[in-house]
Amino acid sequence: MAIVKKHKKTGNQIDLNNIKFINEKIESRLLQSVIFENSEFNEIIFKDCDLTGSVFFGCKFINCSFSESVLNKCEFHDCAFTKADFKNSQLVKTEMNNCKLPFLTFSKCNLDWSFLNNYDLREVHFDDISLEGAIIVDCKLFNTKSNIINFGEKHLAKIVNIDFSSELNKSRVIHKNEFLELIKWKKENNGI
C-alpha cells in the first residue's frame, strides 16, 4: 500500500508498505525521504538514484545493486540483504541497525560518519571504502575480505566489539586496538 502524507516542512512523504518489487531497473530517480516497511526488493538495480533520507524497516534485498547512487542519511532497520552490492555510492551518515548482509559487496563507497550496529557482515567484501568517523558496534565480520579501507585521518572510525568467529566456533570478540593491530600486521606482511 502506498500512502502520501503532506508535511509542512518537508513536502510530500511517501510510505510504501508490504510491496514486492521484482526485476526492475530504477535509473536516475529522486526517491528522497521515502519510508519502506516490510517490502521486498528482488533483482532490483538502483542506478544513479538519490534515496537521501529514506528509511527501510524490515525490508529484504535479494540480488540487488545500488550503483552510483546517493543513500546519505538513510536508515536500515532489521533488513536482510542477500547477494547485494553497493558500487560507487555515497552512504554518508547512514544508520544500519540489526541487519544481515551476507555476501554483500561495498566497492568504492563512502560510509563516512555512518553507524553500523549489531550487523552480520560475514563474507562481505570491502573494496576501496571510506569509514571516516564511522561507528561500528557489535558486528560479525567472519571471513570478510577487504582490499582498501580508510578508517579515517582526522576522525578515526570507532570500532567496538567485533566478532570474527564463524557460527561453528566459539566466539572471539575483539576491541578497536586489537582490530587495528590485525590490519597493520596484514599490511606489513603483504608488502603494502
N, C-alpha and C positions, 0 to 999 in steps of 0.2 A: 504494500500500500504506500502511495506517495502522498505526503501532506506538505503543503506550502504554508508557512506561517509568515506573517508580516511583523517585522520588528522595527521600532522607531529608529534605532541607531544603525543597524546592520542591513536593513532592507529585507528581502525575502530569505527565508530559511527553509531549506528543503530537507524533509525527513523521509528516508526510504527504509521501510521495514519489511523483513521477510520476503525479499525479492531475489530471484535467481537470474544472474547474468551469465549467458553461455556463449562462448566462441564469438567474441566481438573484438573489434579494433576501435578504440576510442582515441582519436587523434586531435591534437590542438584544441582541447576543450577547457573551458574555465568552469571548474566544479568546486568553487571555494565554499567553505563552511557548510558542506552537506553533512547530514547525520545519517549514517548507515547502521542499521541494527538487525542482527540475525540474518544477514544477507549472504549469499554465496556468489563468488566470482570464479567461474570455471573457464579456463583458457581465454582470459581477457588480456589484451595488450593496451596499456595506457602509454601513449607516446606523445611527448610534448604537451602534457596536461598540467594544469595548475589546480591542485587539490588543497591549497593552503587553508589551514584551519578546519579541515574536515575531521569528523570523528567516526570511528568504526567500533561498534560494540558487538562482540560475539560473532564476527564475520569469518568466513572461510575463503581462502585464496588458493586455488588449485591450478597449477601450471600458468601462473600469471606473470606478466612482465610490466615493470614500471621503468620506462626508458625516457631519458631527457626530460623528466618531469619534476615538478616542484611539489613537495609534500611538507613544507615548513609548517611548524606549529600544528601538525596533525596529531591525533591521538588514536592509538590502537589499544583496545582493552579486551582481553580474553579472546583474541583472534588466533586462528590457525593458518599457517602458510605451508603449503606442500609444493615443493619444487618451483618456487617463485624466484624472481630476481629483480634487483634494483640496479640499473645501469645509468651512469652519468646523471644521477638525480640528486636533488637537494632535499635533505631531511633535517634541516636546522631546527633546533628547539622542538623536535618531535618527541612525544611521550609514548612509550610502549610498555604496557603492563600485562603480566600474566599471559604471554603469548608463546606459541610454539612455532619455531621456524626451521624445522629440519630440512637440510639440503638447500638452503637459501643461498643466493649469491648477492653480495654487495660489491659492485665494481665501479670505481671512480665516483664514489659518493661522498657527500659531505653530511656527517651526522654531528656537527659541532653543536654543543650545548644541549644535546638530546639526553633523555632519561630512559634507560632500559632497566626495568625492574622485573625480577622473577621471570626471566626469559629462558627458553630452551633453545640454545644456539648450537646444538650438536650438529656436526657435519656441515657447518656453514663455511662458505668460502669468502674471505675478505680480500679484495684486491684494490689497492690504492684508495683507502678511505681515510677521512679525517674525523677525529674524535676530540677536537679541542674543547675543553671544558665540559665534556660529556660526563654523565654519572651512570655507571654500570653496577647494579646491585643484585646479588643473589641470582646469578645466571649460571647455566650449564654450558660449558664450552668444550665438551669431549670431541676429540677428533676434528677440531676446527682448523681450517687451513687459512694461512694469511701470506700475502706477498708483501704489501706495503701498508702499514698502519701508522698514521701520525697521531700520537696521543697528546699532542699539543705542545706549544713552545711557551707562550705567555701563560696559559692556563691549562695545566695538565689534567687529563681525564681522571676522575675519581673512580677507583675500581675496588669494590668491597664484596667479599665472599663469592669467589668464583669457584665453581665445582668442575674439575677436569676429569671426573671419573666416568666410566661407562656404566650402563644400567646394571651390569652383572658384577661389577667390582664395588668394593666398599668405597664410599665417597671420600674424596680428599678435597677439602675446601682450603683455598689459599687466599692470602690477602694481597693488597696492592704491591707492596715492596717485593714480595716473593715472585709475583707475576711479572713485574718489570725486570727482575733479575733473570728470569727464564728467557725473556725476549732478548735481553742483552747477550746472554750466552749463545743463543741461536745465531745472532748477527756475527759474533766473533768466530764461530765455527764455520759459518758459510762464507767467510771472507768478505763480508759486507762492511 
